[in-house]
Each structure stands twice: as C-alpha cells, then as structure tokens.
Amino acid sequence: MTDRGADGSTERAFYRARAAWLEARVADLAVVMEDAGPQLYKLLPTDLGAGRLVAAVAVARLAADEARAQPVAESAGWLERLTPAGHLHDLEGAVRELRSRIAWCGEPALWSWNARGWEEMLLWWWRRKQPRTEDQARDFAGWRARWSADIPWNGEIDRPEQAPHAHGRELVTPVEFLAGEPEPLRLLAQAVLNGSDTAAAVQDSVLLREEHLQGAGHLEWLAEQQARVEQLEAWRRRQQEGGSEATRAFLAELSEAGKRYMSLVLQPVIDALSACERALLADSRHGARRSAADYLEAFLDSQEQPGEEGWDDRRLSADVQRLAQEHSRQGEVTWHDMSGTVPVWYHVVTSREERAAALAYSGKPTPSVVRVMTGEETPSDAFGLFDDPWAETEEWYPEPGIEVSYGPDSAADLCALLAVCQLGQARLEFLIPQADGDFRQLRSLRTHIRSDDAVAWRRWALGRLAELVPEPEDLAEALAEEQGGDGTDDGEEWNDWGLAVPRPRPGGGPAPEPPASEPASARRTSDRGLPEALLEKVRALLRKAESPAAGEPEARAYLAKATELMAKYGIEQAMLDDAADQAGPVDRIVEVCPPYVKEVRRLLSWISHEMRCRSVYPGGKANKHRVHLFGFEADIQAAEVLFASLRLQMLDGADRADRLHRPAGEDARAYKRSWMLGFIREVAARVGAAQQAAKTDAEREAEPGAGQETGARSVALVLADRTHVVESRLADKYPKVKKQSPTKFKGTGYRQGVADGRYADIGSPAFGEGDWLA
C-alpha cells in the first residue's frame, strides 16, 4: 500500500486497504464453511445480508466454541436460533462434522488461539453491513438474540485510522511527521529515512513479516512505518558510539522525535485495531512470537486429528478410549494430548474422593488441581491462584492431584505446552473406568493460565524447541523419530481446506496397451527372482535413456521399453512363483538423498505400493533418509529401477514448472512441493494402471485354451497370496506400525504437477521383440 491514495489521503488509503483485506478474508473463511460443512452452509439464513459474510461469521463462531470447550449441543442450539426457518434432522452431527475438519482447513484464523479474536472482528464487520433504525439499543438486542453473542458496539475499532486525531495529529509517515521539527533535525531525519540503505532494510523487514500479516495491506503499512523508525534509531545508535558530547545530545533529540511519532501517530492506530489485528501485527515480528506460530503450524500439520466422533459429547472417542486403556495398564493416570487445535489434559479418576473433588471443581484456576512438570527439580504451578481461604486450610483435592509432565527434550511435549500458552487455557477431561474395562467421561471443562505464566512458559518452551529443532520445517521428522516409526505412507493427503484429495487408483490415468508376449526363455527365473541378465538389460536401457547423447525420441523409446519389461516380468514372476516358495518375501533398506527428502520418500513408497511392495519409514535420527521396503525380490528390484528414473524426472520437472508456471510472489519451495505431490499422484496412478493391464493380459494368457494347464492358479490369487505374505512379514518386523500423518500443501502447483505427470515416462509399448534382443 502506498503512503497516500490517489486523493492524497493516507487515512483513506488505510481505510480502503483494511476493507479490501477483510472482504478477502471473509471470502476465504466462507469457502472453508462451504467445503468443510456443506450441510450447514446450505442452511444459513438469507435475511442477514451477504451469504459469504454470514458463513464466515458462523465458521468463526464454531471455531471459537471449540476453543471455549463448548459442547456440540450448545453450538447446535445457537445455530437453530440463527436459522429459525431452516431445518436439518441431524444438526448436531453436522456441527461435529465441521468441527472435526476445522483443524485440517489450514486456516490460521480458525486455530483455537486465534478463533475468538476473529469471531469478534467478523461480528463487528457483519454489524457494519446491517441497516439500522433510530433505536440502536433495540438493533443490538435483536442482533444479539439472532447470533446468541455480544455484538461489538461503535468505537475506535470502526475507524482506527482516525485515532491520532485525538492527539491533534493525522496518520502520516515519519518523513511527514518530522517535517515539523527544527531544520537541522528535519534535514538529518529525511536524509536517513530516504537513504537507499534504509529503504532496502525496511523492504527486507516488511517482506519477512508479510506472510504472517496474511495479505493485510493496512497492517503492512504499519509494519513499514515501524521499520522506518527502527532503522532511524539503529542509525542513531551507530553514529552515537564515537561522537562528541554535543553530537550525542543532538542525536538524542532525533531519537526522541522518533519516539514521539510512534506514541502520537502509530500507537493510537494500533490500539484502536481489533484484538485480532493487533495479534497479527505483533506476531509478525521476529523473535519468540513469530517462531511460536511457525512451530505450531508444523506441529498441527503432523498431528493425527480426531474424526467426527472426537466431538461426540455423549461418549468418548475410540482414540481416547485406547489412550486411557494404555495409560491405565502402565499405571499412569494423567497425560496430555491435542484435540484438533485445543490442548487437552486427561485424568483418570481412581477414588471416590477424587470423583467428588472433580465434580466440585468449578473450572477456576486453583493451586491443587493441575501442576505442570518440566523436568525441573520442583514442579511449578502454571495457573493463576485465587484467594480462597477454604482452599488454603483444607486439601480439597487428594494428592497427588493432576501433574502433567512436559519433557524438556521432547519436541511433541514442548509444542503441546506452546499451544497451551498461546491459547491461554486448556481443556480438562475427567475419566472414570467402568466394570467392562472401558472408560466414560465424568466432566469436561476448562482451566485458565495467568498471562504472565503463559509468557514465561512460551519463552521456555520456545527456547528448548529452538535447541532441539532449529528449523520448524524439520519438526515433523523430529516428532516421527520420537514416536519410533511413523508407518506406511499410504494414507490420504489433504489440501489447503483440509478436505481429502482422493488417492488415484489403478485405471485412473491413461493406461498403456498390454505389453507384447515375451519368449519363454526370458521368463525363466531363479530363487532370487528376476534373471540378472534381464535386470542388466533394463539397466542398460535406462542408461541409454539418461545419456546426454540420446535425443528426446530415443530416450523416450529406451525408457518405454525398460518400464514395459519391468511391468511384464513382475507379473510373470507372480504367475510362476507360489506364495509358499522357499525364497519368500524379502526386505531392504533404501537410502534416499536430498533435496526434498520427504517428497522423494513419498514417491518411492507410492511406486513400490503399486508394484506389490509395502514400505515403512523407520524411526530414529539415523533413519530419517531411509525407507524400509518389503516385497518379493523381483518386485523390489523393479520398483527401485523405476524409482531411480522417476526421481530424476520429478526433480527436473519441479524446477522447470517453477520457472514457467509459479505465480509471482509465491514461495518457490511451497510451489515445488505441491507440484511434486500432484506429479506423484499421477505417475502412481499410471503405474498402477500399467500393472493392472499387465495382470489382465497375463490372466488372459493363463486361461484354458491359451496353452496353459486347466489347474493353473489365477494371477489374482497368486498376487493376493503374495500380498498377504508381504504384509505378514512387515507386521512381524513392525508390530506397531503407525499410519503416516496426512500432509497439507500450501503451494498452487498441484494441478500443474498432475498435468505434467500425465506425460512422465513410465513406459509404453515402443519396441518389437526383436529390437531389444538383437
């Protein structure tokens, strides 16, 4: 945003930038509501103004209900009052569905620690759009009844750009403000602020904060003016170090002039913004607060989020039941977890005294209910203390109470504590065991954290995180290592809105024609799988395809023949081998190399899955670049050869797409990662289709009348047997394998990756039999 609009008014430019940003964010949140809660979206009333704005307010209110630990029934209650003319048989079910998807939508405005601020601001923005009568009190009462929430009244939040008027000032830049200073001071300030070094430093500062400001032009303007004053002060400190006493006195006046601008112009505007906007502006700064947002975003990406049953107030979800049983068997009564973006402490009540105390607990912070352990010698109480004489004289909650341990060497614990501090509260779940071994919920309520405790714990957790995982992008791998293995990568992926992107199945892409029949001599196998001569032939074809001397048509032909042979003889081997063969399945560790290790691992996992193999990512620091493959020798070898070719194509294609198609201003790494995801999906679908076509062809050859014995086993049965044996071997090696956490992508390259994947070289009939045997 420029300093002044076309009409010369910084105030008007600020106002227009703010309005444009709010309308854009309303559209984003409305899309979340439409995609994640289509039933509720259709039910929203049409008599409350623009549908998009009503949808944005509704989804923000539901996210705030989650942060407040409101039962689903209460959310459904205010929705019923909001839509008196609408009807939905299972409104509570629709609310549960939407709340279960909020954490996946990738929208920071709906994270628990942001949701209430956005709820307030969107209600204010909706109010500004409504027609009024002369009776304002009646208007606000009607709006409050409709939304079942307090509607912000008129105030400075309506026009923060006019806040400096109270001090006799206007919203101007530092250069304009300092134009009224005495000439020597004014000339010096203008020279420093207009200097090229200052301009470059200011631009860098704003660019670093831009992502966290979510495209808010008015906040970027404020960040720019803050950066100008900071650069002016930095220049003053450098010059003052070696100056005379008179110089230092003069520079002190320059410093005071900058402080006056901050206090008389910028600070009144910031104070008049909504709480949400103030948080965005503060969190965008370098340091602990911004880093906290980075770590928490990566932490939420790697969390296994609960489904709809996780928000069922009538019973515990299956995940919580399982956790309670596991902890109970280990003799633990308290543990912490995340439910969506809400930190939760669970406590199993084991005595009648505890039950009575839990039922009597008011939800207000007390010294004897929850204590946070951080590995220090003595526990520290992270919660506010109320002056309750009764609590001081009588131990109303039996020892040991609820003690939650956050390990200083656990990235997961530190991120969970960081989430607690960001939200300023957490949910308490009191559980009681039943005779059949299951658990049920006794009470669900909130507990608060004092603001000074939240600041202290945030600083401590962030400092430890920075030591353990210096880069937030590496947090997912660190969490996987702590879990001791994160399982197979065959789960669903998720897009920006948290909606499942269906994984392509065989037949979803263009299928190559069935390969031609090969001579019987080429089908002879050894105990190890495919003949070495055939493998060498495939490798030679790939070397020719990748040779710089080969033209594009030749390279495509060589690669097509190599992949055709891999598909063909993987199936032929399945026909000839019995699942009970002594050779049996094997397993192999495959090392993958940077760059883009996560995407390369995913490519290997998906390709090998389509070629009848299974994969696991072993845990531990030494294994973060490794994939453990399970399968028959022939299948693993074929998968490795194809992977080597597709990896090069993927990395080269990502660079080419970045140069040709990435939108201006988008992060290159984010674009490439999303492109690779689309590419991997498409080539995996095509490989699966090729395998299916080869299997169909082999089944046809094995039918009676095609020169085969009538008792021959079908290819489908042989492959089913082999798959069962492979999965049994994997289960023996990794009895507690965990499914890979879904991955969100932010870039816009996904569709281009799918398009380019359609033309990737995975093989198709291009040679006759005599061509490669010659």
C-alpha positions in Angstrom: 0.0 0.0 0.0 1.4 3.4 -0.9 1.7 6.2 1.6 -1.1 8.1 0.1 -4.1 7.3 -2.0 -5.0 8.9 -5.3 -6.8 11.7 -3.4 -3.7 12.4 -1.3 -5.1 11.0 1.9 -3.2 8.3 3.9 -6.3 7.8 6.0 -8.5 6.9 3.0 -5.8 4.6 1.6 -5.5 2.9 5.0 -9.3 2.5 5.2 -9.6 1.1 1.7 -6.8 -1.4 2.3 -8.4 -2.6 5.5 -11.8 -3.0 3.9 -10.3 -4.9 1.0 -8.4 -7.3 3.3 -11.4 -8.0 5.4 -13.5 -8.8 2.4 -10.8 -11.2 1.1 -10.6 -12.9 4.4 -14.4 -13.2 4.6 -14.3 -15.0 1.2 -11.6 -17.4 2.4 -13.5 -18.3 5.6 -16.7 -18.7 3.6 -15.0 -21.2 1.4 -14.0 -23.2 4.5 -17.6 -23.3 5.6 -18.8 -24.3 2.1 -16.3 -27.1 1.6 -16.0 -28.4 5.2 -19.6 -28.0 6.2 -21.8 -28.1 3.1 -24.9 -29.0 5.0 -24.6 -26.1 7.4 -23.7 -23.8 4.5 -26.9 -24.5 2.7 -28.9 -24.0 5.9 -27.6 -20.5 6.6 -30.3 -17.8 6.5 -30.6 -15.3 3.6 -32.1 -12.4 5.6 -28.9 -11.5 7.4 -27.1 -9.9 4.5 -24.4 -11.3 2.2 -24.2 -15.1 2.4 -20.4 -15.2 2.3 -20.2 -12.9 5.4 -22.8 -14.9 7.3 -20.9 -18.1 6.5 -17.6 -16.6 7.6 -19.1 -15.4 10.9 -20.7 -18.8 11.5 -17.5 -20.8 10.9 -15.5 -18.4 13.2 -18.1 -18.8 15.9 -17.9 -22.6 15.7 -14.1 -22.5 15.9 -14.4 -20.2 18.9 -16.9 -22.7 20.5 -14.2 -25.3 20.1 -11.7 -23.1 21.9 -14.1 -22.5 24.7 -14.7 -26.2 25.0 -18.4 -25.7 24.3 -20.5 -28.9 23.9 -21.7 -29.6 20.4 -25.3 -29.3 21.7 -24.7 -25.7 22.6 -23.3 -24.9 19.1 -26.3 -26.6 17.5 -28.5 -24.6 19.8 -27.4 -21.2 18.6 -27.4 -22.4 15.0 -31.1 -23.3 15.5 -31.8 -19.8 16.7 -29.8 -18.3 13.8 -31.8 -20.3 11.3 -35.4 -20.5 12.6 -36.8 -21.1 9.1 -34.3 -23.8 8.3 -34.4 -27.5 9.3 -31.7 -30.2 9.5 -32.6 -33.6 11.0 -29.1 -34.1 12.5 -27.9 -30.6 13.2 -25.5 -31.9 15.9 -24.0 -34.4 13.5 -23.4 -31.6 11.0 -21.7 -29.5 13.7 -19.5 -32.4 14.7 -18.5 -32.9 11.1 -17.5 -29.3 10.6 -15.6 -29.1 13.9 -13.7 -32.2 13.1 -12.5 -30.6 9.8 -11.6 -27.2 11.2 -8.1 -28.2 12.3 -7.4 -29.5 8.8 -8.5 -26.5 6.8 -5.1 -24.9 7.1 -6.7 -21.6 8.1 -4.8 -19.9 11.0 -7.9 -17.7 11.7 -9.7 -20.8 12.9 -7.0 -22.2 15.2 -8.1 -22.1 18.8 -5.8 -19.4 20.0 -7.0 -17.1 17.1 -10.6 -18.1 16.8 -12.2 -15.8 19.4 -10.4 -12.7 18.1 -11.7 -13.5 14.6 -15.2 -14.2 15.9 -15.3 -10.7 17.5 -13.9 -8.9 14.4 -16.2 -10.7 12.0 -19.2 -10.0 14.1 -18.2 -6.3 14.1 -17.7 -6.3 10.3 -21.1 -8.0 9.8 -22.7 -5.4 12.1 -21.3 -2.6 9.9 -23.1 -4.0 6.9 -26.6 -4.1 8.6 -29.3 -1.5 8.2 -30.1 0.4 11.4 -33.1 2.1 12.9 -33.1 5.1 15.2 -33.3 2.8 18.2 -29.7 1.5 18.4 -30.3 -0.4 21.7 -33.1 -2.4 20.0 -31.0 -3.1 17.0 -28.1 -4.5 19.0 -30.5 -6.5 21.2 -32.0 -8.1 18.0 -28.6 -8.9 16.6 -27.5 -10.4 19.8 -30.6 -12.6 20.0 -30.0 -13.8 16.4 -26.3 -14.7 16.8 -26.5 -15.6 20.5 -23.4 -13.5 21.0 -22.4 -10.0 22.0 -22.1 -7.7 19.0 -19.3 -5.1 19.3 -20.7 -1.6 19.6 -19.4 1.5 17.8 -16.0 2.6 18.9 -12.4 3.3 17.7 -12.4 -0.1 16.0 -14.6 1.3 13.3 -12.1 3.9 12.1 -8.7 3.3 13.8 -7.0 5.5 11.1 -8.7 8.5 12.8 -7.4 7.6 16.3 -4.4 10.1 16.0 -6.9 12.9 15.8 -7.4 12.7 19.5 -3.8 13.9 19.8 -4.1 16.6 17.2 -2.2 14.5 14.6 -3.0 12.8 11.4 -2.0 9.4 10.0 1.3 10.2 8.2 4.7 8.7 7.5 7.8 9.5 9.7 9.1 11.8 7.0 5.9 13.9 7.0 5.7 13.9 10.8 9.3 15.0 11.2 8.8 17.8 8.7 7.6 19.9 11.5 10.8 19.5 13.5 13.6 22.2 13.6 15.5 22.3 10.3 18.8 20.5 11.4 16.8 17.7 12.9 14.4 17.6 10.0 17.1 17.5 7.3 19.0 14.8 9.1 15.9 12.6 9.6 14.9 13.0 5.9 18.4 12.1 4.7 18.5 8.9 6.8 14.9 7.8 6.0 15.3 8.5 2.3 18.7 6.8 2.1 19.0 3.6 -0.1 20.4 1.5 2.7 17.4 2.4 4.9 14.9 1.7 2.1 16.5 -1.7 1.5 16.4 -2.6 5.2 12.8 -1.5 5.5 11.8 -3.5 2.5 13.5 -6.7 3.8 11.8 -6.2 7.2 8.4 -5.9 5.6 8.9 -8.9 3.4 9.9 -11.1 6.3 6.7 -10.1 8.1 4.4 -10.2 5.1 3.5 -13.9 5.2 2.3 -13.6 8.8 0.2 -10.5 8.0 -2.0 -12.6 5.7 -2.1 -10.0 2.9 -3.4 -7.2 5.2 -2.3 -4.1 3.3 -3.1 -1.7 6.2 -1.0 -3.8 8.6 1.8 -3.9 6.1 1.7 -0.1 6.0 2.0 0.0 9.8 4.8 -2.6 9.8 6.7 -0.4 7.2 6.4 2.7 9.3 7.6 0.8 12.4 10.6 -0.5 10.4 11.4 3.1 9.3 11.5 4.3 12.9 13.6 1.3 13.9 16.1 1.9 11.2 16.3 5.5 12.2 17.0 4.5 15.7 19.6 1.9 14.6 21.4 4.6 12.6 21.4 6.9 15.6 22.9 4.2 17.8 25.7 3.5 15.4 26.6 7.2 15.0 26.4 7.9 18.7 29.1 5.4 19.6 32.0 7.6 18.6 30.6 11.1 18.6 31.3 14.0 20.8 29.0 15.0 23.7 27.3 17.7 21.5 26.7 15.1 18.8 25.2 12.6 21.2 22.9 15.3 22.6 21.7 16.2 19.1 21.2 12.5 18.2 19.2 12.0 21.4 16.8 14.7 20.1 16.5 12.6 16.9 15.7 9.6 19.0 13.0 11.5 21.0 11.4 12.7 17.7 11.1 9.1 16.5 9.5 8.1 19.8 7.0 10.9 19.5 6.0 9.6 16.1 5.5 6.1 17.5 3.5 7.3 20.5 1.4 10.0 18.9 0.7 8.5 15.4 1.3 4.8 15.2 0.4 3.6 18.6 -3.1 5.1 18.7 -3.9 3.4 15.4 -2.6 0.1 16.7 -4.6 0.4 20.0 -7.8 1.1 18.0 -7.4 -2.0 15.9 -9.3 -5.2 16.8 -7.6 -7.7 19.1 -7.2 -10.0 16.1 -5.4 -7.4 14.0 -3.2 -6.4 16.9 -2.2 -10.0 17.4 -1.4 -10.4 13.7 0.8 -7.3 13.8 2.6 -8.4 17.0 3.1 -12.0 15.9 4.6 -11.0 12.6 7.7 -9.6 14.3 10.9 -11.6 14.5 11.5 -13.4 17.7 9.6 -15.7 20.1 6.0 -14.9 19.0 6.6 -15.4 15.3 8.7 -18.5 15.8 5.9 -19.9 18.0 3.5 -19.6 15.1 5.9 -21.4 12.8 6.4 -24.3 15.2 2.7 -24.6 15.9 1.8 -24.7 12.3 4.3 -27.5 11.7 3.1 -29.3 14.8 -0.5 -29.2 13.8 0.4 -30.5 10.3 1.9 -33.6 11.9 -0.9 -34.3 14.4 -3.3 -37.2 13.9 -6.5 -35.2 14.1 -9.7 -36.7 15.6 -12.6 -37.6 13.5 -16.3 -36.7 14.0 -16.6 -39.0 17.0 -13.9 -36.9 18.8 -16.6 -34.2 19.2 -19.3 -36.5 20.4 -20.2 -35.3 23.9 -22.2 -38.4 24.7 -19.3 -40.9 24.6 -15.5 -41.0 24.4 -14.0 -41.4 21.0 -12.2 -44.7 20.2 -8.8 -42.9 20.2 -9.3 -41.5 23.8 -10.6 -44.9 24.9 -7.5 -46.6 23.6 -5.2 -44.0 25.2 -7.0 -44.4 28.5 -6.6 -48.1 28.4 -2.9 -47.9 27.5 -2.1 -45.4 30.2 -4.2 -47.3 32.8 -2.3 -50.5 32.1 1.0 -48.6 32.6 -0.2 -47.2 35.9 -0.4 -43.6 34.6 -3.4 -41.5 35.5 -2.7 -38.3 33.7 -1.5 -37.4 30.2 -1.8 -34.6 27.7 -2.9 -34.6 24.1 -4.4 -32.4 21.4 -8.0 -32.4 20.2 -7.8 -30.6 16.9 -6.1 -27.3 17.9 -7.2 -27.5 21.5 -4.7 -28.8 24.2 -6.3 -31.3 26.5 -5.3 -32.9 29.8 -6.9 -36.3 30.6 -7.1 -37.6 34.2 -8.4 -41.0 35.2 -10.3 -40.7 38.5 -9.4 -43.6 40.7 -11.1 -43.0 44.0 -14.4 -41.7 45.4 -12.6 -38.7 46.9 -11.2 -37.7 43.5 -14.6 -38.2 41.9 -16.2 -35.8 44.5 -13.4 -33.3 44.0 -13.7 -33.4 40.2 -17.4 -32.9 40.3 -16.9 -30.0 42.8 -14.2 -28.3 40.7 -15.5 -25.0 39.3 -13.1 -24.7 36.4 -11.4 -21.7 38.0 -7.6 -22.0 38.5 -6.6 -23.4 41.9 -3.2 -24.4 43.2 -4.1 -28.0 43.8 -5.7 -29.1 40.6 -3.1 -29.1 37.9 0.7 -28.7 38.1 3.0 -28.6 35.1 6.2 -30.6 35.3 9.0 -29.5 33.0 11.9 -31.7 34.1 13.0 -29.3 36.8 13.6 -30.5 40.4 10.4 -28.9 41.7 7.1 -28.6 40.0 5.9 -25.1 39.0 2.3 -24.1 39.1 1.4 -22.6 35.7 -2.0 -21.5 36.7 -3.5 -18.5 38.5 -4.1 -18.6 42.2 -7.3 -17.4 43.7 -7.5 -16.0 47.3 -9.6 -18.9 48.6 -9.2 -19.3 52.4 -11.0 -22.6 52.2 -8.5 -24.0 49.7 -5.6 -22.8 51.9 -6.8 -24.5 55.0 -8.1 -27.7 53.6 -6.7 -30.0 50.9 -9.9 -30.4 48.9 -8.2 -32.3 46.0 -6.4 -35.5 47.2 -2.8 -35.9 46.4 -1.1 -36.3 44.0 -3.6 -34.3 42.1 -3.1 -33.8 38.4 0.5 -33.5 37.4 1.3 -33.1 33.7 4.9 -33.6 32.7 6.3 -31.7 29.7 9.7 -33.2 28.9 12.4 -30.6 28.0 13.8 -33.0 25.4 10.5 -33.9 23.7 9.6 -31.7 20.7 6.0 -33.0 21.0 5.7 -32.0 24.6 7.2 -28.6 24.0 4.8 -27.9 21.1 1.9 -29.0 23.2 2.9 -26.7 26.0 3.4 -23.9 23.5 -0.2 -24.4 22.3 -1.4 -24.2 25.9 0.4 -20.9 26.3 -0.9 -19.5 23.0 -4.5 -20.3 23.9 -4.1 -19.3 27.5 -6.2 -22.2 28.6 -6.7 -25.9 28.2 -9.5 -28.4 28.5 -9.7 -30.9 31.4 -11.2 -34.3 30.8 -12.0 -36.3 33.9 -12.5 -40.0 33.0 -13.7 -42.9 35.2 -13.2 -46.6 34.5 -16.1 -49.0 34.1 -16.5 -52.6 35.0 -16.1 -53.8 31.4 -12.7 -52.1 31.1 -14.0 -49.1 29.1 -13.9 -45.5 30.2 -16.5 -42.8 30.3 -16.3 -39.1 30.7 -17.1 -37.7 34.1 -16.6 -34.0 33.4 -15.2 -31.8 30.6 -14.3 -28.2 31.5 -11.6 -25.5 31.0 -8.8 -24.3 33.1 -7.1 -20.9 32.6 -3.5 -19.8 32.7 -2.3 -16.4 34.0 -0.9 -14.2 31.3 2.5 -13.8 33.0 2.7 -17.6 33.3 1.8 -18.0 29.7 4.6 -15.6 28.6 7.2 -17.4 30.8 6.2 -20.9 29.6 6.1 -19.8 26.0 9.6 -18.4 26.3 10.9 -21.6 28.0 9.3 -24.0 25.5 10.4 -22.0 22.5 14.0 -21.8 23.7 14.1 -25.6 24.2 12.5 -26.1 20.8 15.0 -23.9 19.0 17.8 -26.0 20.5 16.2 -29.4 19.6 14.8 -28.4 16.1 16.4 -25.2 14.8 14.2 -25.2 11.7 10.4 -25.6 12.1 10.3 -27.4 8.7 12.2 -30.3 10.3 9.7 -30.6 13.2 7.6 -33.4 11.5 10.7 -35.6 11.2 11.7 -34.9 14.8 8.2 -35.9 16.0 8.3 -39.0 13.9 11.6 -40.0 15.4 10.2 -39.6 18.9 7.3 -41.9 18.1 9.7 -44.6 17.0 8.5 -45.0 13.4 5.7 -43.3 11.6 4.4 -46.1 9.4 3.4 -46.6 5.8 2.8 -43.7 3.5 -0.4 -44.9 2.1 -2.8 -42.5 3.8 -4.8 -39.8 2.2 -3.3 -36.4 1.5 -5.1 -33.2 2.3 -5.4 -29.9 0.5 -5.4 -26.3 1.8 -9.0 -26.6 3.1 -8.5 -29.8 4.9 -10.5 -31.9 2.5 -9.3 -35.3 1.4 -7.7 -35.4 -2.0 -8.6 -38.9 -3.2 -5.7 -41.1 -4.0 -5.8 -42.3 -7.6 -6.5 -46.0 -8.1 -5.3 -48.2 -11.0 -7.2 -47.2 -14.1 -7.5 -43.6 -13.1 -4.8 -42.5 -15.6 -4.2 -43.2 -19.2 -3.4 -47.0 -19.3 -0.7 -48.3 -21.7 -1.6 -51.0 -24.1 -1.0 -54.6 -22.9 2.7 -55.5 -23.5 3.5 -58.0 -26.1 4.3 -61.6 -25.2 8.0 -62.4 -24.5 9.8 -65.6 -25.3 9.6 -68.4 -22.8 13.4 -68.3 -22.2 13.1 -64.8 -20.9 10.5 -66.0 -18.3 12.9 -68.4 -16.6 13.6 -67.3 -13.0 15.9 -68.2 -10.2 15.4 -68.4 -6.5 16.4 -64.7 -6.2 13.6 -63.5 -8.6 14.2 -62.0 -12.0 17.2 -63.2 -14.0 20.3 -61.0 -13.7 20.6 -60.8 -17.5 17.2 -59.3 -17.7 18.0 -56.8 -15.0 21.2 -55.8 -16.7 19.2 -55.3 -19.9 16.8 -53.0 -18.1 19.6 -51.1 -16.5 21.3 -50.7 -19.9 18.1 -49.3 -21.4 17.8 -46.8 -18.6 21.5 -45.7 -19.0 20.8 -45.2 -22.7 17.7 -43.2 -21.9 19.5 -40.9 -19.5 22.6 -40.5 -21.7 23.1 -36.9 -22.9 24.0 -38.3 -26.4 20.5 -39.7 -26.8 17.9 -37.5 -28.5 14.5 -37.0 -26.9 12.7 -39.6 -29.1 15.4 -42.2 -28.5 15.4 -41.5 -24.8 11.6 -41.9 -24.6 11.8 -45.2 -26.5 14.5 -46.7 -24.4 12.7 -45.7 -21.2 9.4 -47.0 -22.5 10.9 -50.4 -23.2 12.6 -50.6 -19.8 9.4 -49.9 -17.9 7.4 -52.3 -20.1 9.8 -55.1 -19.2 9.5 -54.2 -15.5 5.7 -54.4 -15.6 5.7 -57.5 -17.7 8.1 -59.7 -15.8 6.9 -58.6 -12.4 3.6 -60.2 -13.3 5.1 -63.2 -15.0 7.2 -63.9 -11.9 4.0 -63.8 -9.8 2.5 -66.5 -12.0 5.4 -68.9 -11.7 6.2 -68.3 -8.0 4.0 -69.9 -5.3 3.4 -67.9 -2.1 4.9 -70.8 -0.2 8.2 -70.8 -2.1 11.3 -71.1 0.0 12.5 -67.8 -1.5 9.6 -66.0 0.1 9.5 -62.2 0.6 12.5 -60.1 1.4 13.0 -56.6 2.9 15.5 -53.9 2.0 16.5 -50.5 3.4 16.7 -47.9 0.6 18.5 -44.6 1.2 17.0 -41.5 -0.3 19.1 -38.4 -0.9 18.3 -34.7 -0.7 16.8 -32.4 -1.9 13.2 -32.8 -1.0 13.7 -36.0 1.1 10.0 -36.2 2.2 8.7 -36.0 -1.4 11.3 -38.5 -2.7 10.3 -40.9 0.1 6.7 -40.5 -0.8 7.5 -41.2 -4.5 9.3 -44.4 -3.6 6.6 -45.5 -1.2 3.7 -44.9 -3.7 5.5 -46.5 -6.7 6.5 -49.6 -4.7 2.9 -49.9 -3.4 1.6 -50.1 -6.9 4.2 -52.7 -7.7 3.0 -55.0 -4.8 5.5 -53.9 -2.2 4.9 -52.2 1.2 7.0 -49.5 2.9 7.8 -48.2 6.3 9.7 -45.1 7.5 11.8 -46.4 10.4 12.1 -44.1 13.4 15.3 -42.6 14.9 17.7 -39.9 13.8 19.8 -42.3 11.8 16.8 -43.4 9.6 15.2 -40.1 8.5 16.5 -40.6 5.0 15.6 -44.3 4.8 12.6 -46.3 3.5 12.2 -49.9 4.5 10.8 -51.9 1.6 9.0 -55.3 1.9 8.2 -57.5 -1.0 9.4 -60.2 -3.4 12.8 -59.7 -4.9 11.5 -59.2 -8.4 9.0 -56.6 -7.3 11.5 -54.6 -5.2 14.1 -54.6 -7.9 11.6 -53.4 -10.5 10.3 -50.7 -8.1 13.9 -49.5 -7.4 14.7 -49.2 -11.1 11.6 -47.3 -11.9 12.0 -45.1 -8.8 15.5 -44.1 -10.0 14.2 -42.8 -13.3 11.1 -41.1 -11.9 13.1 -39.3 -9.1 15.2 -37.6 -11.7 12.1 -36.7 -13.8 10.4 -35.3 -10.7 13.2 -33.1 -9.6 13.9 -31.8 -13.1 10.1 -31.3 -13.7 9.7 -29.3 -10.5 12.5 -26.9 -11.4 11.0 -26.5 -14.9 7.5 -25.9 -13.6 8.9 -23.4 -11.1 10.5 -21.4 -13.9 7.5 -21.5 -16.2 4.4 -21.6 -14.0 4.9 -20.4 -10.5 2.9 -17.2 -9.7 4.9 -14.1 -8.9 5.4 -13.7 -5.2 4.7 -17.4 -4.2 7.3 -19.2 -2.3 9.3 -21.5 -4.6 9.7 -24.3 -2.2 5.9 -24.4 -1.4 5.1 -24.4 -5.1 7.6 -27.2 -5.9 6.3 -29.4 -3.0 2.7 -29.0 -4.1 3.8 -29.7 -7.8 5.6 -32.9 -6.6 2.5 -34.1 -4.8 0.4 -33.8 -8.0 3.2 -35.4 -10.0 3.5 -38.4 -7.6 -0.3 -39.0 -7.6 -0.5 -39.0 -11.3 2.5 -41.3 -12.0 1.4 -43.6 -9.2 -2.0 -43.9 -10.9 -0.4 -44.6 -14.3 2.0 -47.2 -12.9 -1.0 -48.9 -11.2 -2.9 -48.8 -14.4 0.1 -50.4 -16.3 0.3 -53.1 -13.7 -3.4 -53.8 -13.9 -3.2 -54.0 -17.7 -0.3 -56.4 -17.5 -2.1 -58.6 -14.9 -5.2 -58.7 -17.2 -3.1 -59.7 -20.1 -1.4 -62.4 -18.0 -4.8 -63.7 -16.8 -5.9 -64.0 -20.5 -2.7 -66.0 -21.3 -3.3 -68.3 -18.4 -6.9 -69.2 -19.4 -7.6 -72.7 -20.6 -7.2 -72.9 -24.3 -4.3 -70.4 -24.3 -1.7 -73.2 -23.9 -2.0 -73.3 -20.1 -3.0 -76.1 -17.8 -6.6 -76.0 -16.6 -5.4 -76.3 -13.0 -3.2 -73.2 -13.1 -3.8 -70.7 -10.4 -5.0 -67.3 -11.5 -2.7 -64.3 -11.3 -5.2 -62.6 -9.0 -5.0 -65.4 -6.5 -1.2 -65.6 -6.6 -0.9 -61.8 -6.2 -3.3 -61.9 -3.2 -1.2 -64.6 -1.6 2.0 -62.7 -2.2 0.5 -59.5 -0.8 -0.7 -61.4 2.4 2.8 -62.9 2.9 4.5 -59.5 2.4 2.2 -57.8 4.9 2.7 -60.6 7.4 6.5 -60.1 7.1 6.1 -56.3 7.7 3.8 -56.9 10.7 6.4 -59.3 12.2 9.1 -56.6 11.8 7.0 -53.6 12.8 4.1 -54.9 15.1 3.0 -51.4 16.0 3.4 -49.5 12.7 1.7 -46.1 12.6 -0.1 -44.7 9.6 1.6 -41.7 8.1 0.1 -38.5 9.2 -1.8 -36.7 6.4 0.2 -33.9 4.7 -1.1 -30.5 3.8 0.3 -28.4 1.0 0.2 -24.7 0.6 1.6 -24.1 -2.9 -0.5 -23.8 -6.1 1.5 -26.2 -8.2 -0.6 -29.3 -7.5 -2.7 -29.2 -10.7 0.3 -28.4 -12.9 2.1 -31.4 -11.3 -0.8 -33.7 -12.2 -0.8 -32.3 -15.8 3.0 -32.9 -16.1 2.7 -36.3 -14.5 0.5 -37.4 -17.4 3.4 -37.1 -19.8 6.1 -38.5 -17.5 8.0 -41.5 -18.9 6.7 -44.6 -17.1 6.8 -46.8 -20.2 4.5 -48.0 -23.0 5.0 -50.5 -25.9 7.5 -48.9 -28.3 9.8 -51.8 -29.4 9.1 -55.1 -31.1 10.6 -58.3 -29.6 13.4 -58.4 -32.0 14.5 -54.9 -31.4 15.8 -55.4 -27.9 17.0 -59.0 -28.3 19.2 -58.1 -31.3 
